[in-house]
Protein backbone atom coordinates (compact mmCIF):
# COMPACT_ATOMS: atom_id res chain seq x y z
CA UNK A 1 0.00 0.00 0.00
CA UNK A 2 1.26 3.48 -0.81
CA UNK A 3 0.34 4.95 2.59
CA UNK A 4 2.29 2.46 4.72
CA UNK A 5 5.54 2.07 2.78
CA UNK A 6 7.73 4.59 0.97
CA UNK A 7 7.60 3.90 -2.76
CA UNK A 8 10.07 4.59 -5.51
CA UNK A 9 9.14 4.94 -9.14
CA UNK A 10 11.74 4.55 -11.83
CA UNK A 11 11.30 5.25 -15.50
CA UNK A 12 13.64 4.89 -18.42
CA UNK A 13 12.24 8.02 -20.04
CA UNK A 14 11.79 11.56 -18.79
CA UNK A 15 8.57 13.54 -19.17
CA UNK A 16 4.90 13.63 -18.23
CA UNK A 17 3.00 10.39 -17.84
CA UNK A 18 -0.71 11.16 -17.80
CA UNK A 19 -1.90 7.54 -17.91
CA UNK A 20 0.07 6.05 -15.01
CA UNK A 21 -2.68 6.17 -12.37
CA UNK A 22 -6.43 5.94 -12.61
CA UNK A 23 -8.82 7.63 -10.20
CA UNK A 24 -12.13 5.82 -9.90
CA UNK A 25 -15.22 7.29 -8.22
CA UNK A 26 -17.98 5.05 -6.93
CA UNK A 27 -21.50 6.39 -6.45
CA UNK A 28 -22.44 4.49 -3.28
CA UNK A 29 -19.80 4.09 -0.61
CA UNK A 30 -22.04 3.42 2.40
CA UNK A 31 -25.42 1.87 2.82
CA UNK A 32 -26.49 4.64 5.23
CA UNK A 33 -27.84 7.81 3.66
CA UNK A 34 -26.46 10.89 5.42
CA UNK A 35 -29.56 12.95 4.69
CA UNK A 36 -31.71 10.41 6.51
CA UNK A 37 -29.33 10.49 9.47
CA UNK A 38 -29.37 14.28 9.74
CA UNK A 39 -33.17 14.27 9.76
CA UNK A 40 -33.29 11.80 12.66
CA UNK A 41 -32.58 14.54 15.22
CA UNK A 42 -34.18 17.97 15.55
CA UNK A 43 -32.86 20.62 17.94
CA UNK A 44 -35.08 23.52 18.98
CA UNK A 45 -33.88 26.39 21.17
CA UNK A 46 -36.71 27.50 23.45
CA UNK A 47 -34.95 30.35 25.26
CA UNK A 48 -34.14 30.53 28.99
CA UNK A 49 -31.23 28.10 28.34
CA UNK A 50 -33.64 25.32 27.34
CA UNK A 51 -33.38 23.11 24.27
CA UNK A 52 -35.77 20.44 23.00
CA UNK A 53 -34.31 17.44 21.18
CA UNK A 54 -36.65 15.29 19.06
CA UNK A 55 -36.20 12.13 17.05
CA UNK A 56 -38.17 11.59 13.88
CA UNK A 57 -37.92 7.82 13.60
CA UNK A 58 -38.61 4.66 15.55
CA UNK A 59 -35.27 4.74 17.40
CA UNK A 60 -34.68 6.31 20.77
CA UNK A 61 -31.57 8.25 21.79
CA UNK A 62 -29.31 6.23 24.08
CA UNK A 63 -26.99 9.13 24.96
CA UNK A 64 -26.59 12.77 23.98
CA UNK A 65 -23.33 14.73 24.20
CA UNK A 66 -22.79 18.44 23.53
CA UNK A 67 -19.36 19.67 22.36
CA UNK A 68 -18.05 23.18 21.75
CA UNK A 69 -16.29 24.01 18.47
CA UNK A 70 -12.90 23.27 20.07
CA UNK A 71 -13.98 19.69 20.72
CA UNK A 72 -14.45 20.02 24.48
CA UNK A 73 -17.32 18.00 25.92
CA UNK A 74 -19.71 20.46 27.59
CA UNK A 75 -22.61 18.16 28.52
CA UNK A 76 -23.35 14.44 28.74
CA UNK A 77 -27.11 13.94 28.88
CA UNK A 78 -29.36 10.94 29.45
CA UNK A 79 -31.10 9.42 26.48
CA UNK A 80 -34.79 9.73 25.66
CA UNK A 81 -37.56 8.07 23.65
CA UNK A 82 -39.13 10.63 21.29
CA UNK A 83 -38.30 14.05 22.71
CA UNK A 84 -36.77 15.68 25.76
CA UNK A 85 -36.20 19.21 26.98
CA UNK A 86 -32.99 20.01 28.83
CA UNK A 87 -31.83 23.11 30.68
CA UNK A 88 -28.28 23.88 29.49
CA UNK A 89 -27.15 26.98 31.43
CA UNK A 90 -23.43 26.46 30.70
CA UNK A 91 -23.95 27.20 27.00
CA UNK A 92 -23.07 30.71 25.86
CA UNK A 93 -24.05 32.30 22.54
CA UNK A 94 -22.04 30.12 20.15
CA UNK A 95 -22.15 27.11 17.84
CA UNK A 96 -22.05 23.62 19.35
CA UNK A 97 -22.11 20.03 18.11
CA UNK A 98 -24.75 17.61 19.40
CA UNK A 99 -23.73 13.95 19.18
CA UNK A 100 -26.60 11.52 19.66
CA UNK A 101 -26.04 7.77 19.92
CA UNK A 102 -29.23 6.01 18.90
CA UNK A 103 -30.42 2.72 20.40
CA UNK A 104 -29.30 0.92 17.21
CA UNK A 105 -25.73 2.29 17.78
CA UNK A 106 -25.97 4.77 14.87
CA UNK A 107 -24.27 8.05 15.79
CA UNK A 108 -25.89 11.27 14.55
CA UNK A 109 -24.03 14.58 14.82
CA UNK A 110 -25.72 17.89 14.23
CA UNK A 111 -24.75 21.53 14.62
CA UNK A 112 -26.69 23.54 17.16
CA UNK A 113 -26.70 27.29 17.65
CA UNK A 114 -27.24 29.03 20.98
CA UNK A 115 -28.74 32.38 20.02
CA UNK A 116 -30.49 33.63 23.20
HELIX and SHEET records of a PDB file:
HELIX    1   1 UNK A   34  UNK A   38  1                                   5    
SHEET    1   A 3 UNK A  41  UNK A  47  0                                        
SHEET    2   A 3 UNK A  50  UNK A  55 -1                                        
SHEET    3   A 3 UNK A  83  UNK A  87 -1                                        
SHEET    1   B 4 UNK A  73  UNK A  80  0                                        
SHEET    2   B 4 UNK A  61  UNK A  68 -1                                        
SHEET    3   B 4 UNK A  94  UNK A 102 -1                                        
SHEET    4   B 4 UNK A 107  UNK A 114 -1                                        
END                                                                             
